Amino acid sequence: MKMRPPFRLTVATLAAVALVATTAACGSDDIADDGVEAATPAATDPTITDDAPAGGFPVTIENCGFEFTYDAPPERAVTMNQHSTELLLALGLADRMVGTAYMDSTILPALADDYEQIPVLADRYPSREQVVASEPDLVVGGFRSAFGDEAAGSRESLAGQSIGFYLTTVYCEDRDEAATIDDLHTDIADVAAIFGIPDEGAALIDEIDAQIAAVTAVVDDRDVVTVFVYDSGTDAAFTAAGREMTTALIELAGGRNVFDDVDATFTEVSWEDVVERDPDVVLILNYGTDTVDDKLGFLASHPVASTLRAVQADDVFAVDLTDVVPSVRNGDVVEAIALGLHPDAF
């Protein structure tokens, strides 16, 4: 069996993990079954294959309160959620991926050929048993739910099996600040460092930043357009709020989320509140079983939502959910949103 490239948790982090295990053991099969004592790896002499990426190892990464020191680049990564999958593919790491899961939309065309070569473990989340059976040395999750009991299992349990993990920065449990494009920079730089390809990470960051800069140069002197983000919901509206990356991307595109004053990522609001805030434009997030046409039809037929000025004027457009979470699509979506908000500027 191929030896997993080892990682090391710091002593301080191991103590924190042990505390989590002690307080959560009554309610978490992940921690109770697997424990955390094994989080210190037995292997101390990593083997880097001839085709491993070059990079300055060991490299230490802090992510969501856990600190890892990687002594070698991972060789068998599993990605959970589309934005994690596309990040690794965009960094040229297809040959290091042994499984993917949970796509919300069609893969980016430029990444499609590489994506087709990687096993899909499940349409949504695979079970912990499915993840472990693929023998990963790293699990990269896009949302916290990727590390739930019905998915890969807790990060503590993965550490107990000497499997590393990384979670998109803005979805860390202790996160209490608004997302910015700097958070995407962090994710790209961290993942690139873990695999020993920092130059590729820096180049990807520069590419996305250049796309955004080209848009902001056009919209900076335009009047700000107010936006309501319609994610889902019928009795009430589920929408992006002040701390969500969607809000930051709208601002870069020359807009303002009408719920940017709400201290949350996504939240539920009343339709009456939406009407009171009177957005210029409605931005629909496209994902799941309800199509964009379904959502448009609902807005047009709902007794309150249909009174929105933007709905009556058909000032409504859509982007994919994967576009507006921290992802390699963020440069493209800033341009797409700007076109929706300022069509006469381009």
Buried (B, 14 or more C-beta within 10 A) or exposed (E): EEEBBBBBBBEEBBEBBBEBBEEBBEEBEBBEEBBBEEBEBEBEEBEBEEEBBEBEBBBEBEBBEBBBBBBBBBBBBBBBBBBBBBBBBBBBBBEBBBBBBBBBBEBBEEBEEBBEEBEBBBEEBBBBEBBBEBBBBBBBBBBBBBBBBEBBBBBBBBBBBBBBBBBBBBBBEEBEEBBBBEBBBBBBBBBBBBBBBBEBBBEBBEEBBEBBEEBBEBBEEBEBBBBBBBBBBEEBBBBBBBBBBBBBBBBBBBBBBBBBEBEEBBBBBEBEBBBEBEBBBBBBBBBEEBEBEEBBEBBBEBEBBBEBEBBEEEBBBBBBBBBBBBBBBBBBBBBBBBBBBBEEEE
